Amino acid sequence: MSTENKLDGARLDALWDFDDPAASAERFHVELSRLEPGSTAHAELRTQVARALTLQHLEQEALAELSAVEAEGRDDPQVRARLELERGRVDNSNGRAAAAVPHFQAAATAAADAGDDFLVVDALHMLAIADDERSDEWTRQALAATEASTDPRTRRWMGSLRNNYGWTLHDRGDFPGALEQFEGALTANQETGIAKRIRIAEWSVARALRSLGRFDEALAIQSRLVQGPEDGFVSEELGELLLATGRPDEAAPHFATAATLLSADPWFDEPDRLARLVRLGTVYQLRRHPASAQRRLSPIRRSRGCRIR
C-alpha cells in the first residue's frame, strides 16, 4: 500500500484540540466522510479518533477503533506507525508503561520506514515518557532527530522535548539543568510563535527559578503572566512565591484563586495539592466571606484521597 495519500499534517493539526478531545473526534468524523475509504489518510485519521477516545478515558472504545483499522489488513508503514503509537498511548495512559514501550519502539521503526520524521520523533518522545530507565537516551535521540529534520512541523517538537526533559531533570532535583532545558524550550517556542506554548515555557522557567531560590526573578515572570488569561497554575505559583518571601497575607488570595480554577480543571487530579491550596486560601476567604469559606473547606476534607474531577 502506498503512503502517497497519507494524512496531511497541517490539516490534522487544525482538526485537533487536545483540550477538547470530544469536539476533536466530532471533527475527525466529519473529515472521514470526505476521505476515500481504504486510503492511507482515512486509516490514519481513524487512529486519531482512537487517540481522542483515549484522552476521554474510553479505553475499550479506543482499542476497538484501532482493532477495526488493523482488521483491514493493510501493509503500510505509515498506518502501522500510527497504530503502534496509539496502542502504546492507550497502555501508557492506563498505567501500563512497560507494556507501552514495545509499541512505541515498533512505531519508531515503522515511521522511519515510512520516512515520516514527525512520527519518528513522536514515538521517541513517548519512549522517553514511558521508559524511565532509558529516558535520557530516548530524549537525546528525539532531539537529534528533530535537529536533523528539515520539516518545519517536525522541528516544532523541540519545545516539547526540552520541556519534558526539563521536568525529568527537575524531578531529580537537578534544578540548574532543568532551567537550561526550560530556557531552550522557551527559545524554540518563541521561534514557532505559538502563544500557548510560549506561556507554558515562561511559566516553567519561573518554576525552576523558584526551585533555585531566585524568587524575585520568578515573581517578575509570574506577575506578568497573571495579567493574561486566568490560569490556576500561575495563581498557585504567585502564592508560593509570596509565601516564600514572607508575605502570607498577599499569597492567600492567589491560593484561593488557584483552588477555584484548578478544582474546575478536569485534568487536575492531585487531591492533596488541591487541599493545601484550599487551606492556604481559606485565610483570605475567611476574612471576606466566613460562612462561604467554611463550606468550601469541608468538602475538601471529606474528599481527601479521592479523585477530584
SVG drawing of the C-alpha trace seen along z (x, -y; Angstrom):
<svg xmlns="http://www.w3.org/2000/svg" viewBox="-22 -42 45 50">
<polyline fill="none" stroke="black" stroke-width="0.4" points="0.0,0.0 1.5,-3.4 1.7,-6.2 1.5,-8.9 -2.0,-9.7 -1.1,-10.0 -2.8,-12.3 -1.8,-16.0 -0.1,-17.0 -1.2,-20.7 -4.8,-19.6 -4.6,-17.2 -3.2,-20.0 -6.1,-22.2 -8.6,-19.5 -7.0,-18.7 -7.8,-20.4 -6.2,-18.4 -8.1,-20.4 -11.4,-19.2 -10.9,-15.6 -14.7,-15.0 -15.0,-18.0 -11.9,-16.9 -13.4,-13.5 -16.5,-15.1 -14.4,-17.0 -12.5,-13.8 -15.7,-12.0 -16.8,-14.9 -13.4,-14.8 -13.5,-11.0 -16.6,-11.4 -14.5,-13.4 -11.7,-11.0 -11.6,-7.9 -12.3,-4.8 -9.3,-2.4 -6.9,-5.2 -3.9,-5.7 -5.3,-9.1 -8.6,-7.5 -6.9,-4.8 -4.6,-7.3 -7.4,-9.6 -9.3,-6.7 -6.3,-6.2 -6.7,-9.8 -10.3,-9.1 -8.9,-6.4 -6.5,-8.8 -9.4,-11.2 -11.2,-8.3 -8.1,-7.5 -8.0,-11.2 -11.6,-10.8 -10.6,-7.7 -12.6,-5.4 -10.0,-2.7 -12.2,0.1 -13.7,-2.1 -10.2,-3.3 -8.9,0.3 -12.0,1.3 -11.3,-1.6 -7.7,-0.5 -8.6,3.1 -11.1,2.1 -8.3,0.3 -5.9,3.2 -8.5,5.7 -8.3,4.0 -5.0,5.9 -3.1,3.1 0.7,3.4 1.5,-0.3 4.3,-1.5 2.6,-4.9 -0.6,-3.4 1.4,-0.8 3.3,-3.6 0.1,-5.3 -1.5,-2.1 1.5,-1.3 1.7,-4.8 -1.9,-4.8 -1.8,-1.3 1.2,-2.5 -0.7,-5.6 -3.6,-3.5 -1.3,-1.4 0.7,-4.3 -2.5,-6.4 -3.8,-3.4 -0.8,-2.8 0.8,-0.2 4.0,-1.9 6.1,1.2 3.6,2.7 3.6,-0.6 7.3,-0.5 7.3,2.2 4.5,0.4 6.5,-2.9 9.6,-1.1 7.6,0.5 6.1,-2.9 9.6,-4.5 10.7,-1.7 7.6,-1.9 7.7,-5.7 11.4,-5.6 10.4,-3.0 7.6,-5.4 10.1,-8.4 7.9,-10.4 10.2,-12.4 7.3,-13.8 6.1,-10.4 9.6,-9.2 10.1,-12.0 6.6,-11.4 7.4,-7.8 10.8,-8.6 9.3,-11.3 6.7,-8.7 9.5,-6.3 11.2,-8.9 8.0,-9.2 7.2,-5.5 10.7,-4.0 12.1,-5.6 15.4,-3.7 16.3,-4.8 14.5,-8.2 17.7,-10.3 18.7,-8.1 15.3,-8.4 15.3,-12.1 18.7,-12.5 17.6,-10.5 14.5,-12.6 16.4,-15.9 18.9,-14.6 16.1,-13.6 14.4,-16.9 17.6,-18.8 18.4,-16.7 14.9,-17.2 14.2,-19.9 10.4,-19.6 9.1,-22.7 6.3,-20.7 8.8,-18.2 11.1,-20.9 8.2,-22.2 8.9,-19.2 12.0,-20.9 10.0,-23.0 8.0,-20.0 11.1,-17.8 13.1,-20.3 10.1,-21.0 9.6,-17.3 13.3,-16.7 13.4,-19.8 10.7,-18.2 12.6,-15.0 15.7,-16.8 13.6,-18.9 12.0,-15.8 15.6,-14.5 16.5,-17.7 18.8,-19.0 17.3,-22.5 20.1,-24.2 19.8,-21.5 16.0,-21.9 16.3,-25.7 18.6,-25.2 16.1,-23.0 13.1,-25.2 15.0,-28.2 15.8,-26.1 12.1,-25.3 11.2,-29.0 13.6,-29.9 12.2,-27.1 8.6,-28.0 9.3,-31.7 10.6,-30.7 7.3,-28.9 5.3,-31.8 2.6,-29.6 1.4,-31.8 0.1,-29.0 3.4,-27.1 5.4,-30.3 3.3,-30.9 3.9,-27.4 7.6,-27.7 7.8,-31.0 5.9,-29.5 8.3,-26.6 11.3,-28.9 9.8,-30.7 9.1,-27.5 12.7,-26.4 13.9,-29.8 11.7,-29.3 13.4,-25.9 16.7,-27.6 15.7,-30.2 15.7,-33.0 12.4,-34.3 12.5,-37.9 13.1,-36.7 10.4,-34.1 8.0,-36.6 8.6,-39.1 7.7,-36.4 4.6,-35.1 3.4,-38.7 3.4,-39.3 1.7,-36.0 -1.1,-36.7 -2.1,-39.6 -3.1,-37.2 -5.8,-34.6 -6.9,-33.1 -4.6,-30.3 -4.7,-28.3 -1.1,-27.3 0.1,-30.9 -2.0,-31.9 -0.6,-28.9 3.0,-30.0 2.3,-33.6 1.0,-32.3 4.1,-30.1 6.5,-32.9 4.8,-35.4 4.7,-32.8 8.4,-32.0 9.3,-35.7 7.4,-36.2 4.1,-37.7 1.4,-35.2 -1.4,-37.7 -0.6,-38.7 -0.2,-35.0 -3.6,-33.9 -5.9,-35.4 -3.7,-33.8 -4.1,-30.4 -7.8,-30.9 -8.0,-31.7 -5.8,-28.7 -8.0,-26.4 -11.1,-27.7 -9.6,-27.4 -7.9,-24.0 -10.8,-22.4 -12.8,-23.0 -10.0,-21.6 -10.9,-18.0 -7.2,-17.2 -6.1,-18.2 -6.1,-15.1 -4.0,-15.9 -6.3,-16.0 -3.6,-16.6 -2.2,-19.5 -5.7,-21.0 -6.5,-20.5 -3.4,-22.5 -4.4,-25.3 -7.8,-25.5 -6.3,-25.5 -3.9,-28.3 -6.6,-30.3 -9.1,-29.9 -7.2,-32.5 -8.2,-35.0 -11.7,-33.7 -12.5,-33.7 -11.7,-37.4 -14.1,-38.2 -16.8,-35.6 -16.5,-33.5 -19.5,-31.2 -18.7,-30.6 -15.1,-29.7 -16.1,-27.1 -18.4,-25.5 -15.7,-25.4 -13.2,-23.8 -15.4,-21.0 -15.9,-19.1 -12.2,-19.0 -11.6,-17.4 -14.2,-14.8 -12.7,-14.1 -9.1,-13.8 -7.5,-10.9 -10.3,-10.6 -10.2,-11.5 -11.3,-15.1 -12.7,-15.8"/>
</svg>
